[in-house]
């Protein structure tokens, strides 16, 4: 199932798992802040988290 979903999204399994972890972390942060958890808000938070992670590590693959 993971392989099929990843392929539909143009990712490999590892990248798909990474995306799911980012999505969950974004949801958790928004929820703990009492912020709306719409898909738009979650995706914006995912991008914020990803930018923060890649800035700190010098790059990324997602």
Secondary structure, DSSP 8 states (H G I E B T S, - for coil): -HHHHHHHTT--HHHHHHHHHHHHHHHHHHHHHT----HHHHHHHHHHHHHHHHHHHT----
